[in-house]
Amino acid sequence: LWGMRPVLGDPRWCLGLPLFRPDGTSLEHADCPMAVCLREHRPMMTAEVAIERADGKRIAVLSRPSPLLAADGSLLGVIDVLTDVTDWRQAQGEARQAVVAKTRFLAAMAHEFRTPIHAVLGFAELLGGLAARGQRLEAEHVAWIGEIKDAGQHLLGLVEDAISFAQAAASPARPVAAGAGVRLGAIVA
């Protein structure tokens, strides 16, 4: 854990290695969980501390110090159970990066899909408008226009669902508003 073999009785706090809070700011040895436990003669709640080992590597540990008291209540010492959570914290950071990468990918995918989908839907609206104004189209062509519009709307819905999923995964506490479709042909015509 320490990256070195301690010399008994020297030094007093965490082998004299630099300590840090989870946010990276320096933590004085006199303020570390074990020192507070010694000073106040009471068990401390689990606290996360980063230790900079002698080899320069920082490790994250959970500290749970408890005082050892004599029958008369005087302090004999402290037992501190340290749990190395470095790999767990690293995995959390990698998971956050994966969520960001996934969100960026889905946003790029959505953009790439939206442009041609809107073009397809626009042409379908245009052709539908021609038919509605009485220009001669075969019945089969009119049916195809409907299929184009339905398929385009379906694809657009899938893209919107993917975007909503990405946004929800990136920020689960943020509500995602449901989108409403707008038919340009109804507005323009």
C-alpha positions as a Python dict, from the first residue, in 0.01 Angstrom:
ca = {
    (1, 'L'): (0, 0, 0),
    (2, 'W'): (270, 248, 98),
    (3, 'G'): (526, 154, -166),
    (4, 'M'): (796, 127, 102),
    (5, 'R'): (875, -59, 427),
    (6, 'P'): (799, 157, 734),
    (7, 'V'): (1047, 210, 1015),
    (8, 'L'): (869, 141, 1344),
    (9, 'G'): (802, 456, 1543),
    (10, 'D'): (911, 693, 1267),
    (11, 'P'): (738, 901, 1138),
    (12, 'R'): (411, 944, 1322),
    (13, 'W'): (155, 1007, 1046),
    (14, 'C'): (114, 785, 740),
    (15, 'L'): (488, 734, 705),
    (16, 'G'): (522, 1105, 637),
    (17, 'L'): (390, 1064, 283),
    (18, 'P'): (194, 1352, 129),
    (19, 'L'): (-183, 1326, 175),
    (20, 'F'): (-459, 1474, -40),
    (21, 'R'): (-835, 1515, -31),
    (22, 'P'): (-1039, 1349, -310),
    (23, 'D'): (-1046, 1683, -497),
    (24, 'G'): (-664, 1685, -507),
    (25, 'T'): (-605, 1958, -250),
    (26, 'S'): (-338, 1899, 10),
    (27, 'L'): (-438, 1743, 343),
    (28, 'E'): (-224, 1819, 648),
    (29, 'H'): (-132, 1510, 849),
    (30, 'A'): (-280, 1673, 1160),
    (31, 'D'): (-618, 1682, 979),
    (32, 'C'): (-615, 1326, 844),
    (33, 'P'): (-882, 1085, 976),
    (34, 'M'): (-636, 900, 1203),
    (35, 'A'): (-505, 1221, 1359),
    (36, 'V'): (-861, 1343, 1425),
    (37, 'C'): (-946, 1005, 1581),
    (38, 'L'): (-639, 1029, 1807),
    (39, 'R'): (-718, 1387, 1903),
    (40, 'E'): (-1090, 1334, 1969),
    (41, 'H'): (-1078, 974, 2100),
    (42, 'R'): (-1373, 873, 1882),
    (43, 'P'): (-1422, 656, 1575),
    (44, 'M'): (-1430, 845, 1246),
    (45, 'M'): (-1673, 796, 961),
    (46, 'T'): (-1525, 643, 649),
    (47, 'A'): (-1327, 910, 465),
    (48, 'E'): (-1150, 902, 131),
    (49, 'V'): (-788, 1014, 126),
    (50, 'A'): (-528, 1007, -151),
    (51, 'I'): (-177, 905, -51),
    (52, 'E'): (125, 991, -263),
    (53, 'R'): (358, 697, -228),
    (54, 'A'): (736, 721, -215),
    (55, 'D'): (747, 619, -585),
    (56, 'G'): (522, 919, -673),
    (57, 'K'): (210, 713, -747),
    (58, 'R'): (-111, 841, -587),
    (59, 'I'): (-351, 587, -447),
    (60, 'A'): (-703, 646, -322),
    (61, 'V'): (-794, 482, 8),
    (62, 'L'): (-1095, 470, 233),
    (63, 'S'): (-990, 527, 594),
    (64, 'R'): (-1193, 404, 894),
    (65, 'P'): (-998, 479, 1213),
    (66, 'S'): (-1124, 364, 1553),
    (67, 'P'): (-964, 438, 1891),
    (68, 'L'): (-840, 165, 2122),
    (69, 'L'): (-935, 265, 2474),
    (70, 'A'): (-820, 117, 2805),
    (71, 'A'): (-1073, 10, 3068),
    (72, 'D'): (-1036, 351, 3234),
    (73, 'G'): (-1115, 527, 2901),
    (74, 'S'): (-761, 641, 2831),
    (75, 'L'): (-638, 616, 2473),
    (76, 'L'): (-406, 325, 2394),
    (77, 'G'): (-387, 381, 2019),
    (78, 'V'): (-586, 376, 1697),
    (79, 'I'): (-659, 104, 1447),
    (80, 'D'): (-716, 233, 1096),
    (81, 'V'): (-846, 3, 826),
    (82, 'L'): (-744, 135, 484),
    (83, 'T'): (-910, 4, 170),
    (84, 'D'): (-737, 75, -161),
    (85, 'V'): (-1004, 205, -402),
    (86, 'T'): (-764, 332, -669),
    (87, 'D'): (-874, 82, -934),
    (88, 'W'): (-1240, 144, -852),
    (89, 'R'): (-1195, 523, -888),
    (90, 'Q'): (-1007, 472, -1214),
    (91, 'A'): (-1289, 250, -1343),
    (92, 'Q'): (-1539, 521, -1249),
    (93, 'G'): (-1340, 777, -1448),
    (94, 'E'): (-1320, 544, -1747),
    (95, 'A'): (-1695, 481, -1725),
    (96, 'R'): (-1758, 858, -1727),
    (97, 'Q'): (-1534, 894, -2033),
    (98, 'A'): (-1719, 609, -2205),
    (99, 'V'): (-2052, 783, -2142),
    (100, 'V'): (-1913, 1105, -2291),
    (101, 'A'): (-1776, 917, -2595),
    (102, 'K'): (-2108, 736, -2642),
    (103, 'T'): (-2299, 1063, -2617),
    (104, 'R'): (-2072, 1230, -2873),
    (105, 'F'): (-2107, 932, -3107),
    (106, 'L'): (-2487, 932, -3078),
    (107, 'A'): (-2499, 1308, -3136),
    (108, 'A'): (-2281, 1274, -3449),
    (109, 'M'): (-2488, 976, -3568),
    (110, 'A'): (-2809, 1168, -3510),
    (111, 'H'): (-2678, 1462, -3712),
    (112, 'E'): (-2569, 1233, -3996),
    (113, 'F'): (-2911, 1066, -4002),
    (114, 'R'): (-3122, 1377, -3954),
    (115, 'T'): (-3001, 1558, -4264),
    (116, 'P'): (-3092, 1286, -4518),
    (117, 'I'): (-3409, 1194, -4327),
    (118, 'H'): (-3530, 1552, -4347),
    (119, 'A'): (-3445, 1557, -4718),
    (120, 'V'): (-3649, 1238, -4773),
    (121, 'L'): (-3938, 1377, -4571),
    (122, 'G'): (-3918, 1708, -4755),
    (123, 'F'): (-3934, 1541, -5097),
    (124, 'A'): (-4224, 1327, -4976),
    (125, 'E'): (-4407, 1641, -4862),
    (126, 'L'): (-4327, 1809, -5194),
    (127, 'L'): (-4459, 1515, -5398),
    (128, 'G'): (-4760, 1487, -5170),
    (129, 'G'): (-4828, 1856, -5224),
    (130, 'L'): (-4814, 1811, -5602),
    (131, 'A'): (-5068, 1530, -5578),
    (132, 'A'): (-5289, 1736, -5348),
    (133, 'R'): (-5287, 2024, -5600),
    (134, 'G'): (-5422, 1793, -5867),
    (135, 'Q'): (-5108, 1718, -6063),
    (136, 'R'): (-5132, 1377, -6221),
    (137, 'L'): (-4958, 1101, -6030),
    (138, 'E'): (-5020, 731, -6065),
    (139, 'A'): (-5197, 566, -5772),
    (140, 'E'): (-4889, 353, -5716),
    (141, 'H'): (-4673, 668, -5688),
    (142, 'V'): (-4908, 819, -5433),
    (143, 'A'): (-4880, 498, -5227),
    (144, 'W'): (-4501, 519, -5249),
    (145, 'I'): (-4511, 875, -5122),
    (146, 'G'): (-4700, 756, -4817),
    (147, 'E'): (-4446, 478, -4759),
    (148, 'I'): (-4157, 724, -4793),
    (149, 'K'): (-4316, 956, -4538),
    (150, 'D'): (-4393, 672, -4295),
    (151, 'A'): (-4040, 530, -4320),
    (152, 'G'): (-3884, 874, -4279),
    (153, 'Q'): (-4096, 947, -3973),
    (154, 'H'): (-4005, 607, -3827),
    (155, 'L'): (-3631, 668, -3881),
    (156, 'L'): (-3658, 1016, -3737),
    (157, 'G'): (-3828, 870, -3428),
    (158, 'L'): (-3543, 620, -3387),
    (159, 'V'): (-3287, 900, -3405),
    (160, 'E'): (-3481, 1107, -3151),
    (161, 'D'): (-3499, 803, -2920),
    (162, 'A'): (-3122, 752, -2951),
    (163, 'I'): (-3062, 1117, -2864),
    (164, 'S'): (-3296, 1099, -2565),
    (165, 'F'): (-3122, 781, -2448),
    (166, 'A'): (-2781, 944, -2477),
    (167, 'Q'): (-2894, 1254, -2290),
    (168, 'A'): (-3057, 1048, -2015),
    (169, 'A'): (-2744, 833, -1974),
    (170, 'A'): (-2517, 1136, -1960),
    (171, 'S'): (-2733, 1322, -1710),
    (172, 'P'): (-2988, 1095, -1540),
    (173, 'A'): (-3115, 1372, -1313),
    (174, 'R'): (-3203, 1601, -1604),
    (175, 'P'): (-3552, 1547, -1748),
    (176, 'V'): (-3569, 1501, -2124),
    (177, 'A'): (-3856, 1680, -2294),
    (178, 'A'): (-4052, 1481, -2547),
    (179, 'G'): (-4024, 1623, -2898),
    (180, 'A'): (-4326, 1703, -3110),
    (181, 'G'): (-4324, 1655, -3485),
    (182, 'V'): (-4402, 1945, -3717),
    (183, 'R'): (-4532, 1890, -4068),
    (184, 'L'): (-4376, 2159, -4287),
    (185, 'G'): (-4626, 2099, -4564),
    (186, 'A'): (-4911, 2202, -4335),
    (187, 'I'): (-4730, 2523, -4240),
    (188, 'V'): (-4605, 2622, -4587),
    (189, 'A'): (-4914, 2527, -4789),
}
